[in-house]
Amino acid sequence: MTVLSTRPLPRPKTENTAQLAVRIPDAWLPRLDALIPWLAKPGVSATRTDAIRAVMSRGLDAFEEERALESKAPSLGSKPPKSRR
């Protein structure tokens, strides 16, 4: 027998978090709300805050990866090394 939990998704502990208030475009709200059912698990609810956390987490990962790739790429303003013949 499966017992369904009415607990929300696990959230970070309060002492390990920072509260942040931001303004976002109204057009983003329906997009965030559309993610809520996808984030929810059977018997575990999700909230708009969970959707925002998920989007920010993936976005941070993507930006950090892009930044790492850019730091490995040669700069457009630099001259190529002289060849040794």
C-alpha positions in Angstrom: 0.0 0.0 0.0 1.4 3.4 -1.0 0.9 6.2 1.4 0.7 9.6 -0.3 2.4 12.4 1.5 0.9 15.9 1.6 4.3 17.3 2.4 5.7 19.9 -0.1 8.9 19.2 -1.9 12.0 19.3 0.2 13.3 22.8 0.6 16.6 24.1 1.8 17.0 24.6 5.6 16.3 28.2 6.7 19.8 28.7 8.1 21.4 27.8 4.8 19.3 30.1 2.7 19.1 33.8 1.8 15.9 35.6 1.1 15.9 37.5 -2.2 13.2 39.7 -3.6 13.2 40.3 -7.4 10.7 41.6 -9.9 10.0 39.5 -12.9 7.9 40.1 -16.0 4.2 39.2 -15.7 4.6 37.0 -18.8 6.9 34.7 -16.8 4.3 33.8 -14.2 2.2 31.5 -16.4 5.4 29.8 -17.6 6.5 29.2 -14.0 3.1 28.0 -13.1 3.1 25.5 -16.0 6.2 23.9 -14.4 4.5 23.2 -11.1 2.7 20.0 -12.1 5.8 18.7 -13.7 7.9 19.4 -10.6 5.3 17.8 -8.3 5.7 14.1 -7.4 2.8 11.8 -6.6 1.6 12.9 -3.2 4.1 15.7 -3.0 3.0 19.2 -3.9 5.1 21.9 -5.6 4.9 25.6 -5.5 5.8 28.6 -7.7 8.8 29.0 -5.4 9.9 25.5 -6.2 9.6 26.3 -9.9 11.7 29.5 -9.5 14.3 27.5 -7.6 14.5 24.9 -10.3 14.8 27.4 -13.1 17.4 29.4 -11.2 19.4 26.2 -10.5 19.4 25.1 -14.1 20.1 28.7 -15.3 23.1 29.0 -12.9 24.5 25.7 -14.1 24.1 26.8 -17.8 25.8 30.2 -17.2 28.6 28.7 -15.2 29.2 26.1 -18.0 29.2 28.9 -20.6 31.6 31.0 -18.6 34.0 28.1 -18.2 33.9 27.4 -21.9 34.6 31.1 -22.7 37.5 31.2 -20.3 39.1 28.3 -22.1 38.6 29.8 -25.5 41.3 32.1 -26.9 40.5 35.8 -26.8 39.5 37.4 -30.1 41.9 40.3 -29.4 44.9 38.2 -28.7 47.5 37.4 -31.4 48.3 33.8 -32.2 51.6 32.6 -30.9 54.5 32.9 -33.3 55.4 29.6 -34.9 58.9 28.1 -34.3 60.5 27.0 -37.5 
